[in-house]
Amino acid sequence: MASLTIRKLDEGLKKRLRLQAARHGHSMEEARRILQAGVRPANPPAKPPADNVADAIRHIFDPIGGVELEPLPRGTLRDIPRFDDENEW
């Protein structure tokens, strides 16, 4: 693994990095995480093709832990119309 030296780093920036790392419970390794998040790989991994819309949505939300939604109530929302009596028209 390579090392990186950053010369003439502003003291205020170094302090903010250190404080942010402490807030997240990390050491100055936080700087490495910030660099990794800020620089995209040269060849991003190809997205696997989704068989359907549900798989495509799951592929997006799985990395962040998914989404919990309240279940919808079951049952009819309105009376079902009847078409057996022609006089109702």
GUVEX-441034 format. One record per residue (C-alpha): y, z, x; residue number from 1. Coordinates in nm, 3 decimals. Example, Ala and Ser with C-alpha at 12.3 -4.5 7.8 and 13.67 -1.06 7.14 Angstrom:
BEGIN
+---------+---------+---------+-----+
|       Y |       Z |       X |   k |
+---------+---------+---------+-----+
|  -0.450 |   0.780 |   1.230 |   1 |
|  -0.106 |   0.714 |   1.367 |   2 |
+---------+---------+---------+-----+
//
This chain:
BEGIN
+---------+---------+---------+-----+
|       Y |       Z |       X |   k |
+---------+---------+---------+-----+
|   0.000 |   0.000 |   0.000 |   1 |
|   0.342 |  -0.097 |   0.133 |   2 |
|   0.640 |   0.131 |   0.184 |   3 |
|   0.997 |   0.046 |   0.088 |   4 |
|   1.314 |   0.188 |   0.243 |   5 |
|   1.636 |   0.153 |   0.049 |   6 |
|   1.938 |   0.189 |   0.273 |   7 |
|   2.288 |   0.285 |   0.156 |   8 |
|   2.155 |   0.420 |  -0.175 |   9 |
|   2.439 |   0.579 |  -0.368 |  10 |
|   2.399 |   0.958 |  -0.372 |  11 |
|   2.484 |   0.968 |  -0.743 |  12 |
|   2.205 |   0.719 |  -0.819 |  13 |
|   1.958 |   0.916 |  -0.606 |  14 |
|   2.054 |   1.236 |  -0.792 |  15 |
|   2.012 |   1.067 |  -1.133 |  16 |
|   1.669 |   0.937 |  -1.028 |  17 |
|   1.564 |   1.285 |  -0.915 |  18 |
|   1.690 |   1.447 |  -1.238 |  19 |
|   1.520 |   1.185 |  -1.457 |  20 |
|   1.196 |   1.236 |  -1.267 |  21 |
|   1.222 |   1.613 |  -1.317 |  22 |
|   1.283 |   1.568 |  -1.692 |  23 |
|   0.963 |   1.363 |  -1.713 |  24 |
|   0.771 |   1.612 |  -1.504 |  25 |
|   0.737 |   1.375 |  -1.205 |  26 |
|   0.847 |   1.374 |  -0.844 |  27 |
|   1.054 |   1.096 |  -0.693 |  28 |
|   0.751 |   0.876 |  -0.770 |  29 |
|   0.954 |   0.809 |  -1.085 |  30 |
|   1.149 |   0.556 |  -0.878 |  31 |
|   0.828 |   0.357 |  -0.829 |  32 |
|   0.761 |   0.363 |  -1.204 |  33 |
|   1.114 |   0.240 |  -1.274 |  34 |
|   1.074 |  -0.045 |  -1.024 |  35 |
|   0.737 |  -0.141 |  -1.174 |  36 |
|   0.884 |  -0.145 |  -1.524 |  37 |
|   1.188 |  -0.346 |  -1.415 |  38 |
|   1.009 |  -0.621 |  -1.224 |  39 |
|   0.777 |  -0.858 |  -1.404 |  40 |
|   0.466 |  -0.986 |  -1.227 |  41 |
|   0.487 |  -1.341 |  -1.092 |  42 |
|   0.187 |  -1.447 |  -1.301 |  43 |
|   0.174 |  -1.232 |  -1.614 |  44 |
|  -0.176 |  -1.187 |  -1.756 |  45 |
|  -0.264 |  -1.435 |  -2.027 |  46 |
|  -0.276 |  -1.295 |  -2.378 |  47 |
|  -0.617 |  -1.322 |  -2.534 |  48 |
|  -0.617 |  -1.547 |  -2.838 |  49 |
|  -0.622 |  -1.359 |  -3.166 |  50 |
|  -0.872 |  -1.461 |  -3.432 |  51 |
|  -0.635 |  -1.357 |  -3.709 |  52 |
|  -0.300 |  -1.191 |  -3.776 |  53 |
|  -0.448 |  -0.840 |  -3.788 |  54 |
|  -0.595 |  -0.883 |  -3.438 |  55 |
|  -0.263 |  -1.016 |  -3.308 |  56 |
|  -0.076 |  -0.715 |  -3.449 |  57 |
|  -0.339 |  -0.475 |  -3.312 |  58 |
|  -0.302 |  -0.637 |  -2.968 |  59 |
|   0.072 |  -0.560 |  -2.976 |  60 |
|   0.047 |  -0.198 |  -3.095 |  61 |
|  -0.268 |  -0.076 |  -2.913 |  62 |
|  -0.091 |  -0.025 |  -2.577 |  63 |
|   0.161 |   0.214 |  -2.736 |  64 |
|  -0.097 |   0.413 |  -2.926 |  65 |
|  -0.096 |   0.233 |  -3.258 |  66 |
|   0.098 |   0.319 |  -3.570 |  67 |
|  -0.002 |   0.566 |  -3.840 |  68 |
|   0.104 |   0.469 |  -4.191 |  69 |
|   0.072 |   0.664 |  -4.513 |  70 |
|  -0.196 |   0.512 |  -4.737 |  71 |
|  -0.070 |   0.339 |  -5.049 |  72 |
|  -0.173 |   0.484 |  -5.385 |  73 |
|  -0.466 |   0.302 |  -5.548 |  74 |
|  -0.459 |   0.173 |  -5.901 |  75 |
|  -0.270 |  -0.074 |  -6.113 |  76 |
|   0.106 |  -0.072 |  -6.092 |  77 |
|   0.160 |  -0.209 |  -6.444 |  78 |
|  -0.038 |  -0.290 |  -6.755 |  79 |
|  -0.257 |  -0.594 |  -6.719 |  80 |
|  -0.145 |  -0.866 |  -6.962 |  81 |
|  -0.386 |  -0.971 |  -7.235 |  82 |
|  -0.423 |  -1.334 |  -7.333 |  83 |
|  -0.688 |  -1.300 |  -7.605 |  84 |
|  -0.444 |  -1.284 |  -7.898 |  85 |
|  -0.230 |  -1.597 |  -7.947 |  86 |
|   0.012 |  -1.418 |  -8.181 |  87 |
|   0.155 |  -1.208 |  -7.896 |  88 |
|   0.327 |  -1.516 |  -7.756 |  89 |
+---------+---------+---------+-----+
//
